[in-house]
Amino acid sequence: MAGIYGLAFLAAGVVAGIGLSGGVLPGLTAGSASGVHIQPQLPRPIGPGTAGRGPAGSGSQGSAGGGSTSQVLNPQAVAAKVDPAVVDINTVLTSAGGRSGAAAGTGMLVTSSGEVLTNNHVIQGATSIRVTVPSQSRTYTATVMGEDPTADVALLKLQSASGLSTVGLADSSTVSVGQQVVAIGNALGQGGTPTATQGAITALNQSITVTDDNGQDRQLSGLLESDASISPGDSGGPLVNASGQVLGMITAGSVQGRGQQASTDGYAVPTNTAVSVIHQIESGNASSTVIIGVPGYLGVFVQNLDASSSARLGVSSGVLVTDVVPGSAAAKARLGPDAVITAIDGTAVNSVDALGQALHGHKPGQQVRVDWTDRQGSHSQSVTLDSGPPA
C-alpha cells in the first residue's frame, strides 16, 4: 500500500540520526499552539516509514476535462509568472530535551504587505520562522497570524515587508480532471529559484488518512489529486493552471516504497478552502479549528491513552503526558511524565485533539485549571499559560 506523507523537508545532519520528517524530528514532537505536542504528530514527508490512506476511490474521479495532458505546456514559462510570489520557509524546531533541527517548506505571498499562505505542518512546532523571497534575495522574520491544523493551512506575516509580488488565486471549484497543472516549490529545501514540474489533475474531492508512527491518524478531505512530480520541501507551494493562477496548495505525496523521494501522486488543498481560512484569520474570528495569533502554551508532550498505559497507571480516561518542557507552565505545576491529564477548566479531555481544543482559545498569560492523575494521586491546579510554537 502506498504511504502518504506531508512534504516539509527536515535538513539531515542537524541532529544526529535524523532523516526526512514533516517538521518532526525522530524521537521529538511537533509543537502545538496550545502547548500540546502530539508524539509524533504530523504526516512525514516522503522518506522511510509507513502510512495509510483513505478507502480507495474516495472522492470524485470523473472523466478528463478542462484540457488534455497531451497539450504542449511549458512548465518553466508558467512558473516564471508565479515565481516572484513563491517563498522559501525555513524553521527551527526544538524538543523538550533541548535538541533542535531545521525544516524547510514553501509559501505563497497573498498580499503585497507580506502575508504568506503555507501548510500548517510546515511551521508546526517552530520556535523560529524565516522566510526568503528568492526573487528579491531578501529574508524576513515571520510570525504566525493564524492556522487551521484540520485543513493544514497557516497564514504568516513578514515583518517590515511591503511592495511584494503576489500570486493570482483561481476559483478551485472550476478545476476538472485532466486539466494541466504545474507544481512549484522549494524541492528538498534547497532554496533559490523554485522547481517546476508538469502534470494533470487526476481526481477531485479526495480524502486521505495519514498515520503517524504512533498509530494516530490525521485526516484531510476535499483535496485535489495530481500526477505532477513533487518532493519534500514542496509543501505549501502552488499548484497552478496554464495561466499561472493558483488552483491549490501542495500538501502531501504518496510513495510506494522506502527511500523514494519524489512522488507523482500528490494532493493539494484547493484554493477556495485556503482562502476561506485566510479570511477567517484576517477577520480575527477564532473557532474550534481556527487559531488566531499566538495562543497559550502549556508545555506538555502528549499522546492518546492506550489500553497498556491505562492499565499500568490505573486511569481509565485522559491524555498521557510523555514529556514536559523545562521551565514551562506544566513544569512549574510539577506535572511530569506518566501523568494523565483528565480535564481543563472542569471539562473532561479524552484525546489529544480534545485537549488541544480545550486550550486553543486561551492566550499567553491567561490561567486555566488543569486536573491530572499520577502515581502520587489526583491533582487540580490553576496554571498561567506561556507563549509557545504553532499547533
DRENDO-1510 file (C-alpha; in Angstrom, 1 decimal, always signed):
<recs>
REC; n; res; u; v; w
REC; 1; MET; +0.0; +0.0; +0.0 .
REC; 2; ALA; +1.2; +3.5; -0.8 .
REC; 3; GLY; +2.3; +5.7; +2.1 .
REC; 4; ILE; +1.1; +9.3; +2.2 .
REC; 5; TYR; +3.3; +11.9; +3.7 .
REC; 6; GLY; +3.4; +15.6; +4.2 .
REC; 7; LEU; +6.1; +17.4; +2.2 .
REC; 8; ALA; +8.0; +19.6; +4.5 .
REC; 9; PHE; +11.7; +18.9; +4.4 .
REC; 10; LEU; +13.9; +18.3; +7.5 .
REC; 11; ALA; +17.5; +19.0; +6.9 .
REC; 12; ALA; +19.6; +15.9; +7.6 .
REC; 13; GLY; +22.5; +16.2; +9.9 .
REC; 14; VAL; +21.2; +18.9; +12.2 .
REC; 15; VAL; +20.5; +16.3; +14.8 .
REC; 16; ALA; +22.4; +13.0; +14.8 .
REC; 17; GLY; +20.4; +10.3; +13.1 .
REC; 18; ILE; +17.6; +12.5; +11.7 .
REC; 19; GLY; +16.2; +11.9; +8.2 .
REC; 20; LEU; +13.3; +13.3; +6.3 .
REC; 21; SER; +10.4; +14.3; +8.5 .
REC; 22; GLY; +7.3; +16.6; +8.1 .
REC; 23; GLY; +8.5; +19.2; +10.6 .
REC; 24; VAL; +9.1; +16.5; +13.2 .
REC; 25; LEU; +12.4; +15.1; +14.3 .
REC; 26; PRO; +12.6; +11.4; +15.0 .
REC; 27; GLY; +12.1; +11.0; +18.7 .
REC; 28; LEU; +10.8; +14.6; +19.0 .
REC; 29; THR; +7.4; +16.0; +18.5 .
REC; 30; ALA; +5.8; +18.9; +16.7 .
REC; 31; GLY; +4.6; +21.8; +18.9 .
REC; 32; SER; +1.1; +22.8; +19.4 .
REC; 33; ALA; -0.2; +26.4; +19.8 .
REC; 34; SER; -1.9; +25.3; +23.0 .
REC; 35; GLY; +1.3; +23.8; +24.3 .
REC; 36; VAL; +0.1; +20.3; +23.4 .
REC; 37; HIS; +2.6; +18.2; +21.4 .
REC; 38; ILE; +1.3; +15.1; +19.7 .
REC; 39; GLN; +4.0; +12.4; +19.9 .
REC; 40; PRO; +4.8; +12.1; +17.0 .
REC; 41; GLN; +2.3; +14.3; +15.3 .
REC; 42; LEU; +2.2; +15.2; +11.7 .
REC; 43; PRO; +2.4; +13.2; +8.4 .
REC; 44; ARG; +6.0; +12.8; +7.5 .
REC; 45; PRO; +7.2; +13.7; +4.0 .
REC; 46; ILE; +8.5; +11.2; +1.6 .
REC; 47; GLY; +11.0; +9.0; +3.4 .
REC; 48; PRO; +11.4; +5.9; +5.5 .
REC; 49; GLY; +8.3; +4.6; +7.2 .
REC; 50; THR; +4.8; +3.6; +6.5 .
REC; 51; ALA; +1.5; +5.5; +6.4 .
REC; 52; GLY; -2.1; +4.8; +5.4 .
REC; 53; ARG; -4.6; +6.4; +3.1 .
REC; 54; GLY; -8.4; +6.5; +3.0 .
REC; 55; PRO; -10.5; +4.0; +1.1 .
REC; 56; ALA; -9.6; +3.5; -2.5 .
REC; 57; GLY; -11.8; +5.6; -4.7 .
REC; 58; SER; -12.8; +8.1; -2.1 .
REC; 59; GLY; -13.8; +11.4; -3.7 .
REC; 60; SER; -14.6; +12.1; -7.4 .
REC; 61; GLN; -12.6; +10.6; -10.2 .
REC; 62; GLY; -14.5; +11.9; -13.2 .
REC; 63; SER; -13.5; +11.9; -16.8 .
REC; 64; ALA; -10.9; +14.0; -18.4 .
REC; 65; GLY; -11.9; +17.6; -18.9 .
REC; 66; GLY; -10.6; +21.1; -18.8 .
REC; 67; GLY; -7.7; +20.4; -21.1 .
REC; 68; SER; -5.7; +17.4; -22.4 .
REC; 69; THR; -2.5; +16.2; -20.8 .
REC; 70; SER; -1.1; +15.8; -24.4 .
REC; 71; GLN; -1.3; +19.6; -25.0 .
REC; 72; VAL; +2.0; +21.4; -25.1 .
REC; 73; LEU; +2.7; +23.3; -21.9 .
REC; 74; ASN; +6.0; +24.8; -20.8 .
REC; 75; PRO; +6.2; +24.5; -17.1 .
REC; 76; GLN; +9.1; +26.9; -16.8 .
REC; 77; ALA; +7.2; +29.6; -18.7 .
REC; 78; VAL; +4.2; +29.1; -16.4 .
REC; 79; ALA; +6.4; +29.1; -13.3 .
REC; 80; ALA; +8.0; +32.4; -14.4 .
REC; 81; LYS; +4.6; +34.1; -13.9 .
REC; 82; VAL; +4.4; +32.8; -10.4 .
REC; 83; ASP; +8.0; +32.6; -9.1 .
REC; 84; PRO; +8.2; +36.2; -7.9 .
REC; 85; ALA; +5.5; +35.4; -5.3 .
REC; 86; VAL; +6.8; +32.0; -4.2 .
REC; 87; VAL; +8.9; +32.0; -1.0 .
REC; 88; ASP; +11.2; +29.6; +0.9 .
REC; 89; ILE; +10.2; +28.9; +4.6 .
REC; 90; ASN; +12.9; +27.8; +7.0 .
REC; 91; THR; +12.1; +26.9; +10.6 .
REC; 92; VAL; +13.9; +25.8; +13.7 .
REC; 93; LEU; +12.3; +23.1; +15.8 .
REC; 94; THR; +13.2; +22.4; +19.4 .
REC; 95; SER; +12.3; +19.4; +21.6 .
REC; 96; ALA; +11.7; +19.2; +25.3 .
REC; 97; GLY; +15.2; +17.9; +25.7 .
REC; 98; GLY; +16.6; +20.9; +24.0 .
REC; 99; ARG; +17.7; +19.3; +20.7 .
REC; 100; SER; +16.9; +21.3; +17.6 .
REC; 101; GLY; +16.7; +20.8; +13.9 .
REC; 102; ALA; +16.0; +22.8; +10.8 .
REC; 103; ALA; +13.0; +22.2; +8.5 .
REC; 104; ALA; +12.1; +23.8; +5.2 .
REC; 105; GLY; +9.0; +24.3; +3.1 .
REC; 106; THR; +7.3; +26.7; +0.6 .
REC; 107; GLY; +4.8; +29.5; +0.8 .
REC; 108; MET; +2.9; +31.9; -1.4 .
REC; 109; LEU; +2.6; +35.7; -1.0 .
REC; 110; VAL; -1.1; +36.6; -0.9 .
REC; 111; THR; -0.7; +40.3; +0.0 .
REC; 112; SER; +2.0; +42.9; -1.0 .
REC; 113; SER; +2.5; +43.7; +2.7 .
REC; 114; GLY; +3.8; +40.2; +3.3 .
REC; 115; GLU; +1.0; +37.8; +4.2 .
REC; 116; VAL; +2.2; +34.3; +3.3 .
REC; 117; LEU; +0.0; +31.2; +2.8 .
REC; 118; THR; +1.5; +27.8; +3.6 .
REC; 119; ASN; +0.7; +24.5; +5.2 .
REC; 120; ASN; +0.3; +24.2; +8.9 .
REC; 121; HIS; +2.6; +21.3; +9.1 .
REC; 122; VAL; +5.4; +23.4; +7.5 .
REC; 123; ILE; +5.5; +25.7; +10.6 .
REC; 124; GLN; +4.2; +23.4; +13.3 .
REC; 125; GLY; +6.3; +23.4; +16.4 .
REC; 126; ALA; +8.6; +26.1; +15.0 .
REC; 127; THR; +10.5; +28.3; +17.5 .
REC; 128; SER; +11.8; +30.4; +14.7 .
REC; 129; ILE; +10.4; +31.1; +11.2 .
REC; 130; ARG; +12.5; +32.8; +8.5 .
REC; 131; VAL; +11.1; +33.4; +5.0 .
REC; 132; THR; +13.2; +34.1; +2.0 .
REC; 133; VAL; +11.8; +35.8; -1.2 .
REC; 134; PRO; +14.2; +34.4; -3.8 .
REC; 135; SER; +13.1; +36.9; -6.4 .
REC; 136; GLN; +14.3; +39.7; -4.1 .
REC; 137; SER; +17.2; +37.8; -2.5 .
REC; 138; ARG; +15.8; +39.0; +0.8 .
REC; 139; THR; +15.0; +37.2; +4.0 .
REC; 140; TYR; +12.3; +38.2; +6.6 .
REC; 141; THR; +11.4; +37.1; +10.1 .
REC; 142; ALA; +7.8; +35.8; +10.1 .
REC; 143; THR; +5.1; +35.5; +12.7 .
REC; 144; VAL; +2.0; +33.3; +12.6 .
REC; 145; MET; -1.2; +35.2; +12.1 .
REC; 146; GLY; -3.3; +32.1; +12.4 .
REC; 147; GLU; -3.7; +28.5; +11.5 .
REC; 148; ASP; -6.2; +25.7; +10.9 .
REC; 149; PRO; -4.5; +22.4; +11.6 .
REC; 150; THR; -7.5; +20.4; +10.5 .
REC; 151; ALA; -7.2; +21.9; +7.0 .
REC; 152; ASP; -3.4; +22.1; +7.1 .
REC; 153; VAL; -3.5; +25.8; +6.4 .
REC; 154; ALA; -1.5; +28.6; +8.0 .
REC; 155; LEU; -1.1; +32.3; +7.4 .
REC; 156; LEU; +2.2; +34.1; +8.2 .
REC; 157; LYS; +3.1; +37.8; +8.3 .
REC; 158; LEU; +6.6; +39.0; +7.2 .
REC; 159; GLN; +8.0; +41.8; +9.4 .
REC; 160; SER; +8.6; +45.1; +7.7 .
REC; 161; ALA; +7.6; +43.9; +4.3 .
REC; 162; SER; +6.0; +46.0; +1.5 .
REC; 163; GLY; +5.6; +46.1; -2.3 .
REC; 164; LEU; +5.9; +42.4; -2.7 .
REC; 165; SER; +4.6; +40.4; -5.7 .
REC; 166; THR; +1.5; +38.3; -5.1 .
REC; 167; VAL; +0.1; +35.1; -6.6 .
REC; 168; GLY; -3.2; +35.1; -8.5 .
REC; 169; LEU; -5.8; +32.8; -6.9 .
REC; 170; ALA; -8.2; +30.9; -9.2 .
REC; 171; ASP; -11.6; +29.6; -8.3 .
REC; 172; SER; -10.8; +26.0; -7.5 .
REC; 173; SER; -14.5; +24.9; -8.0 .
REC; 174; THR; -13.8; +25.1; -11.7 .
REC; 175; VAL; -11.0; +22.6; -11.7 .
REC; 176; SER; -11.6; +19.5; -13.8 .
REC; 177; VAL; -10.0; +16.1; -14.1 .
REC; 178; GLY; -7.4; +16.1; -16.9 .
REC; 179; GLN; -6.7; +19.8; -16.6 .
REC; 180; GLN; -3.0; +20.5; -16.9 .
REC; 181; VAL; -1.1; +21.9; -13.9 .
REC; 182; VAL; +2.3; +22.9; -12.8 .
REC; 183; ALA; +3.6; +22.2; -9.3 .
REC; 184; ILE; +6.1; +24.8; -7.9 .
REC; 185; GLY; +8.1; +24.5; -4.7 .
REC; 186; ASN; +11.3; +24.5; -2.7 .
REC; 187; ALA; +12.1; +20.9; -3.5 .
REC; 188; LEU; +14.4; +19.3; -1.0 .
REC; 189; GLY; +14.7; +22.6; +0.8 .
REC; 190; GLN; +17.5; +23.7; -1.5 .
REC; 191; GLY; +16.2; +27.3; -1.8 .
REC; 192; GLY; +16.8; +29.6; -4.7 .
REC; 193; THR; +14.7; +29.5; -7.9 .
REC; 194; PRO; +11.6; +27.3; -7.3 .
REC; 195; THR; +11.4; +24.0; -9.1 .
REC; 196; ALA; +8.5; +23.4; -11.6 .
REC; 197; THR; +7.1; +20.1; -12.8 .
REC; 198; GLN; +4.2; +19.5; -15.2 .
REC; 199; GLY; +1.2; +17.1; -14.7 .
REC; 200; ALA; -2.5; +16.9; -14.7 .
REC; 201; ILE; -5.4; +16.8; -12.2 .
REC; 202; THR; -6.2; +13.1; -11.7 .
REC; 203; ALA; -9.1; +13.3; -9.2 .
REC; 204; LEU; -11.2; +15.8; -7.2 .
REC; 205; ASN; -12.5; +15.9; -3.7 .
REC; 206; GLN; -10.1; +13.3; -2.3 .
REC; 207; SER; -9.9; +12.2; +1.3 .
REC; 208; ILE; -6.7; +10.8; +2.7 .
REC; 209; THR; -5.7; +9.5; +6.1 .
REC; 210; VAL; -2.1; +9.9; +7.3 .
REC; 211; THR; -1.0; +7.6; +10.0 .
REC; 212; ASP; +2.0; +8.5; +12.2 .
REC; 213; ASP; +4.4; +6.1; +13.8 .
REC; 214; ASN; +2.3; +6.0; +17.0 .
REC; 215; GLY; -0.7; +4.7; +15.1 .
REC; 216; GLN; -2.6; +8.0; +15.3 .
REC; 217; ASP; -4.5; +9.2; +12.3 .
REC; 218; ARG; -5.0; +12.7; +10.8 .
REC; 219; GLN; -7.5; +13.1; +8.0 .
REC; 220; LEU; -7.6; +15.7; +5.2 .
REC; 221; SER; -10.6; +15.9; +2.8 .
REC; 222; GLY; -11.7; +17.8; -0.2 .
REC; 223; LEU; -8.2; +17.6; -1.8 .
REC; 224; LEU; -7.1; +17.9; -5.4 .
REC; 225; GLU; -5.0; +15.0; -6.7 .
REC; 226; SER; -2.5; +15.4; -9.5 .
REC; 227; ASP; +0.4; +13.4; -11.1 .
REC; 228; ALA; +2.9; +16.3; -11.2 .
REC; 229; SER; +6.1; +15.2; -9.6 .
REC; 230; ILE; +6.6; +16.7; -6.1 .
REC; 231; SER; +9.3; +16.3; -3.5 .
REC; 232; PRO; +9.9; +17.1; +0.2 .
REC; 233; GLY; +10.2; +20.8; +0.7 .
REC; 234; ASP; +7.3; +21.5; -1.8 .
REC; 235; SER; +4.7; +21.7; +1.0 .
REC; 236; GLY; +2.9; +25.0; +0.9 .
REC; 237; GLY; +3.8; +25.6; -2.8 .
REC; 238; PRO; +1.4; +26.5; -5.5 .
REC; 239; LEU; -0.3; +24.1; -7.9 .
REC; 240; VAL; -1.2; +26.3; -10.8 .
REC; 241; ASN; -3.1; +26.2; -14.1 .
REC; 242; ALA; -1.7; +27.0; -17.6 .
REC; 243; SER; -2.3; +30.7; -16.9 .
REC; 244; GLY; -0.2; +30.7; -13.7 .
REC; 245; GLN; -3.2; +31.0; -11.4 .
REC; 246; VAL; -3.1; +29.0; -8.2 .
REC; 247; LEU; -5.6; +26.1; -8.0 .
REC; 248; GLY; -4.3; +24.6; -4.8 .
REC; 249; MET; -1.6; +24.3; -2.2 .
REC; 250; ILE; +0.7; +21.3; -2.4 .
REC; 251; THR; +0.3; +19.3; +0.8 .
REC; 252; ALA; +1.1; +15.6; +0.7 .
REC; 253; GLY; +2.5; +12.9; -1.6 .
REC; 254; SER; +2.1; +9.2; -1.9 .
REC; 255; VAL; +5.1; +6.8; -2.3 .
REC; 256; GLN; +5.3; +3.1; -2.9 .
REC; 257; GLY; +8.5; +2.2; -1.1 .
REC; 258; ARG; +11.3; +3.1; +1.3 .
REC; 259; GLY; +13.8; +5.7; +0.2 .
REC; 260; GLN; +11.6; +7.1; -2.6 .
REC; 261; GLN; +11.8; +10.9; -2.5 .
REC; 262; ALA; +9.8; +12.2; -5.5 .
REC; 263; SER; +6.1; +11.4; -5.8 .
REC; 264; THR; +3.9; +11.5; -8.9 .
REC; 265; ASP; +0.7; +11.1; -6.8 .
REC; 266; GLY; +0.3; +14.3; -4.9 .
REC; 267; TYR; -2.5; +16.1; -3.0 .
REC; 268; ALA; -3.3; +19.8; -2.7 .
REC; 269; VAL; -5.6; +21.9; -0.6 .
REC; 270; PRO; -8.0; +23.7; -3.0 .
REC; 271; THR; -7.6; +27.4; -3.2 .
REC; 272; ASN; -11.2; +28.1; -2.1 .
REC; 273; THR; -10.6; +26.1; +1.1 .
REC; 274; ALA; -7.4; +28.0; +1.8 .
REC; 275; VAL; -9.0; +31.4; +1.0 .
REC; 276; SER; -11.8; +30.7; +3.4 .
REC; 277; VAL; -9.3; +30.1; +6.2 .
REC; 278; ILE; -7.3; +33.2; +5.3 .
REC; 279; HIS; -10.4; +35.4; +5.5 .
REC; 280; GLN; -11.3; +33.9; +8.9 .
REC; 281; ILE; -7.8; +34.5; +10.2 .
REC; 282; GLU; -7.7; +38.1; +8.8 .
REC; 283; SER; -11.0; +38.8; +10.5 .
REC; 284; GLY; -9.7; +37.5; +13.8 .
REC; 285; ASN; -12.6; +35.0; +14.2 .
REC; 286; ALA; -11.2; +32.1; +16.2 .
REC; 287; SER; -13.2; +28.8; +16.1 .
REC; 288; SER; -12.9; +25.2; +17.2 .
REC; 289; THR; -10.5; +24.7; +14.3 .
REC; 290; VAL; -9.0; +28.1; +13.5 .
REC; 291; ILE; -6.4; +29.5; +15.9 .
REC; 292; ILE; -5.7; +33.2; +15.8 .
REC; 293; GLY; -2.3; +34.7; +16.7 .
REC; 294; VAL; -0.1; +33.4; +19.5 .
REC; 295; PRO; -2.0; +31.0; +21.7 .
REC; 296; GLY; -1.3; +30.0; +25.3 .
REC; 297; TYR; +1.2; +27.2; +25.8 .
REC; 298; LEU; +1.1; +24.5; +28.5 .
REC; 299; GLY; +4.3; +22.8; +27.6 .
REC; 300; VAL; +3.5; +19.1; +27.6 .
REC; 301; PHE; +4.2; +16.3; +25.1 .
REC; 302; VAL; +1.2; +14.0; +25.0 .
REC; 303; GLN; -0.4; +11.0; +23.3 .
REC; 304; ASN; -3.7; +9.3; +23.5 .
REC; 305; LEU; -4.1; +7.0; +26.5 .
REC; 306; ASP; -3.9; +3.4; +25.2 .
REC; 307; ALA; -5.0; +0.2; +27.0 .
REC; 308; SER; -1.5; -0.6; +28.2 .
REC; 309; SER; -0.8; +2.8; +29.7 .
REC; 310; SER; -4.3; +2.9; +31.2 .
REC; 311; ALA; -3.8; -0.5; +33.0 .
REC; 312; ARG; -0.2; +0.4; +34.0 .
REC; 313; LEU; -1.3; +3.8; +35.6 .
REC; 314; GLY; -4.7; +2.7; +36.8 .
REC; 315; VAL; -6.5; +5.5; +34.9 .
REC; 316; SER; -9.4; +4.8; +32.6 .
REC; 317; SER; -9.5; +8.1; +30.5 .
REC; 318; GLY; -7.5; +11.2; +29.8 .
REC; 319; VAL; -4.4; +12.1; +27.8 .
REC; 320; LEU; -1.0; +10.7; +28.7 .
REC; 321; VAL; +1.9; +13.1; +29.3 .
REC; 322; THR; +5.2; +11.7; +27.8 .
REC; 323; ASP; +7.4; +14.7; +28.5 .
REC; 324; VAL; +7.4; +18.2; +29.8 .
REC; 325; VAL; +9.2; +21.3; +28.5 .
REC; 326; PRO; +11.6; +22.5; +31.2 .
REC; 327; GLY; +10.5; +25.9; +32.7 .
REC; 328; SER; +7.1; +25.7; +31.1 .
REC; 329; ALA; +3.7; +26.2; +32.8 .
REC; 330; ALA; +3.4; +22.5; +33.2 .
REC; 331; ALA; +6.8; +22.1; +34.7 .
REC; 332; LYS; +6.1; +24.8; +37.2 .
REC; 333; ALA; +2.9; +23.0; +38.2 .
REC; 334; ARG; +5.1; +19.8; +38.7 .
REC; 335; LEU; +3.2; +18.0; +36.0 .
REC; 336; GLY; +5.5; +15.2; +34.8 .
REC; 337; PRO; +5.9; +12.3; +32.5 .
REC; 338; ASP; +3.3; +9.5; +33.1 .
REC; 339; ALA; +0.8; +12.0; +34.4 .
REC; 340; VAL; -2.7; +11.7; +32.8 .
REC; 341; ILE; -4.5; +15.0; +32.1 .
REC; 342; THR; -8.2; +14.4; +32.7 .
REC; 343; ALA; -9.8; +17.9; +32.5 .
REC; 344; ILE; -9.2; +21.5; +31.6 .
REC; 345; ASP; -11.3; +24.1; +33.4 .
REC; 346; GLY; -13.6; +21.3; +34.6 .
REC; 347; THR; -14.2; +19.9; +31.1 .
REC; 348; ALA; -13.1; +16.3; +30.6 .
REC; 349; VAL; -10.5; +15.6; +27.9 .
REC; 350; ASN; -10.2; +12.1; +26.5 .
REC; 351; SER; -8.0; +12.7; +23.5 .
REC; 352; VAL; -5.1; +14.8; +22.2 .
REC; 353; ASP; -7.5; +16.7; +19.9 .
REC; 354; ALA; -9.9; +17.4; +22.8 .
REC; 355; LEU; -7.0; +18.7; +24.9 .
REC; 356; GLY; -5.9; +21.0; +22.1 .
REC; 357; GLN; -9.4; +22.3; +21.6 .
REC; 358; ALA; -9.7; +23.0; +25.3 .
REC; 359; LEU; -6.5; +25.1; +25.3 .
REC; 360; HIS; -6.6; +26.8; +21.9 .
REC; 361; GLY; -8.9; +29.6; +23.0 .
REC; 362; HIS; -6.6; +30.8; +25.7 .
REC; 363; LYS; -3.8; +33.3; +25.3 .
REC; 364; PRO; -0.4; +33.7; +26.9 .
REC; 365; GLY; -0.8; +35.0; +30.5 .
REC; 366; GLN; -4.3; +33.5; +30.9 .
REC; 367; GLN; -4.9; +30.9; +33.6 .
REC; 368; VAL; -6.5; +27.5; +33.2 .
REC; 369; ARG; -7.3; +24.9; +35.7 .
REC; 370; VAL; -5.6; +21.5; +34.9 .
REC; 371; ASP; -6.7; +18.3; +36.5 .
REC; 372; TRP; -4.4; +15.3; +36.3 .
REC; 373; THR; -3.6; +12.0; +37.9 .
REC; 374; ASP; -0.2; +10.5; +38.5 .
REC; 375; ARG; +1.4; +7.9; +40.9 .
REC; 376; GLN; +1.1; +10.4; +43.8 .
REC; 377; GLY; -2.7; +10.7; +43.3 .
REC; 378; SER; -5.1; +13.3; +41.8 .
REC; 379; HIS; -4.3; +17.0; +41.4 .
REC; 380; SER; -6.1; +20.1; +40.4 .
REC; 381; GLN; -4.2; +23.4; +39.9 .
REC; 382; SER; -4.5; +26.7; +38.1 .
REC; 383; VAL; -1.6; +27.4; +35.8 .
REC; 384; THR; -0.6; +30.5; +33.8 .
REC; 385; LEU; +0.0; +29.7; +30.2 .
REC; 386; ASP; +3.2; +30.7; +28.4 .
REC; 387; SER; +3.7; +31.7; +24.7 .
REC; 388; GLY; +4.5; +28.7; +22.5 .
REC; 389; PRO; +5.1; +27.5; +19.0 .
REC; 390; PRO; +2.3; +26.9; +16.4 .
REC; 391; ALA; +0.0; +24.0; +16.7 .
</recs>
